[in-house]
Amino acid sequence: MRLVIARCSVDYVGRLSAHLPSATRLLMIKADGSVSIHADDRAYKPLNWMSPPCRLEEAPGVWRVVNKGGEQLLITLEEIYQDTSYELGIDPGLVKDGVEAHLQELLAASPESLGAGYSLVRREHMTAIGPVDLLCRDGLGGSVAVEVKRRGDIDGVEQLTRYLELLNRDPLLTPVVGVFVAQEIKPQARVLATDRGIRCVVVDYDKLRGIERDELTLF
């Protein structure tokens, strides 16, 4: 991973246009080729980013990041304060707790509980940034990405949003919609999910454990 702290301005050129005026920011370049721009006022979401596959072209004072669709991030570097690279190695990935893993198992066994006609395509469907818990088909044959949490918060919605962004680039899957499943979903997470077209489902784990698979019901 390469971390660059620099004073810069950023322009996004693609389906929409966006501009970040000059300021001191953190530029993060990961081993998968992704590039993201961060400020010091938020915990998790970058100001702008380019997901892989993309390429970084460096010239004096200017970085040009281009994805396969031709969209670009143009980063104008005014002053670089730090440029450091680290080898992080292979990450073992997120280890789910027992409740979360069991919820995923129960839902995989009875995908129709998520909606009429739902069927399971695959558990732990891999994307470039990690596996989405369940990939399903709805009653009309559409693709559905399901993220399962014990407690649903904004981070979980953001995680599913990133998965959806990548999955919708696959011509064999698109359009892909999202379903966010948890025992408890915080109000802020529900508002964010609804705004992004993600359906929220709350489950009762104790009841699920005591119900036969062909009778699994979500509340």
N, C-alpha and C positions, 0 to 999 in steps of 0.2 A: 504494500500500500504506500502511495506517495502522498504526502501532506505538504501543501504549499500555503503559506500565509502571505497574502499580498494585498496591496491596494489596487483595485481593479474596477472596471465597469463591464457589464455583461449584456449582450443582445442575443435574444432567441429569434431565429428566423425559420418559420415553418408554416403549419396550418394557421397559427396565430403569431402575432409579434409581441415581444415583451422586452422591457429594458430595465436593467438595474443600474442606477447611477453609481458614480465612483464612491467606493468605501473600502474599508479593510475587511477582508473575508478569508475564510478557509476554503481552499480548493482541495477536493479529495479525489484521487485517481486510484481505483481499485484494480486488482489483478484481473477481474473479468472484463476490464475495459471501460467500465462506467465512470462518468465524471459528474461530480455534484459540487454545488457551491453553497456554503453555509455561512450564516450570520451567528452572532453571539447571543441571540435573544430567543432561541427556541431549542427544545430538547431533541427533536427527532426529524423534523421535516426540513429538507434543504430549500433554499430560495429558488433554485433551478437545478436541473440535472439532465443528463442524457444517459438512458439505459443502454446496455449492450444489446446487439453488437454495434459498436461505433468505433471511430478512429480519431486519434488526437494528432493534429498537425501543429507543431510548434515552430514559431518564427520569432525573431526578436520583438518583444513587446506585444505579441499577439498569439493567442491560442485559438485554433479552429477545431471544433469537435463536430463530427458529421456522422449521422446514423445512416442505415441502409436505405431509408426513405428520402434522404437528401436534406433532412432537417438539420439545422446548425446552431451551435452555441459559439458565439464570437466573444472571446474574453480578452479585453484590452488590459494589459498589465502595466501599471504605472511604476510600481516599486514592489520588489519581492523582499520580504523580511526573513523568510525561512523556507527552505526547500529540502525536505527530508524524506527518505524512503525506508520502509520497514518490511521485513519478510515475516508475515504472520503464520505461514504454514497452512495446513489443511484444517478447517474448522469442523469439529464433530457434529455441529448442528444443534438445534434446540431439542432438549430432552423434555418431553411432556410429562407432567405428573400423572399419577395413576388415574385420577378422576378424568382428566382431559383425554387421556389415551383410551379409556374405557368408553367415554361418550362417543369418540370417533368410531370405535369398534361397533357399538350398538347402532349408530346411524348408518354405517357401511352395510350392516346386515339387513337393515330395513330402510333403504333410501326413499321408499314411497311415503315414509312418515314426513318427509320434507315437502311433499306435494303430490297430488294425484298423478300417477304415471311416471314418477321419478324412478330412475334406474342408475345403478352404480357403474361408472366406467373404470375408475381406478382409485385406490387409496394412495395417499402420498404422491400425487402427480407432480413430477419434478419440473421446476422452472429454473431460469438462470440465477434466481436469487433464493432458491429454496423450494421445498415442496408445499403445495396447497393440500390441505387435509383430504378432501374428497373432490373428485371430478365426477359429475353426474350428468345425466340427460333428463330433461323435463318431459312432460307428457306429449309435447309437440316435437321432441327431438332436439331441442336447443341445449347448448352447453351451459352447465351451471358449476361454478367454483364455490365450494363450501369450506369455510374456515370455522373451526371448533375451538372454543375457549371455555375455561371454567368461569371466569369473570370477564365480560366483554367491556373493554375500554377503548379509548381513541386509538391507542397503538395498534390494537387488533384490526380496527377498521382501516387504518393506514396500511397495515400489512396486506390485507385482502385487496385493497385498492392497487397496490403495486403488483400483486399477482395478476389481477384482472388486466392491467395495462399490458403485461407481457403475453398473457394467454390470448388476448384479442389481436395480437400480431400474427397468430397462427391461422392461416387460411382454412385449415381443417377444423378449427374449433369456433372461430368467430361467427356470430357474436356470442360472447360469454357474459352471463350475468352472475351476480354474487349473492350468497346467502351467508349471513353472519349468525352463528349459533353459539349460545352460552347459557349457563345457569342463571346468570344475572347480567343485564346490559345497562351500563350507566347512561343516564339521560343524554349527556353530551355525545356519547358514542352513537346512540340511536339517531340523534339529530344529524350527525355527520353522515352516517350510513344512508339515511333516507335521502339526504341531499345528493348523494352520489348514486342513487338508484339501487342500493344494496338492501335486500330484505332481511329483517331481523327476526330470529326465532329464539324464544326462551324455552329451556327444557328443565324438567324436574328430575334430577339425577336419581334420587331415591326411588321415585316411581318407575323410571326407566329400568332400573336394575331388577325390579320385581315383576316386570311385564314380559310375557313371551314375545319372541322376536316378531311373530306374525301379528302381534297386537300392539306393537310399539306406537305410542302416541306422543306428540309434542304439544306443549301447552304454551 
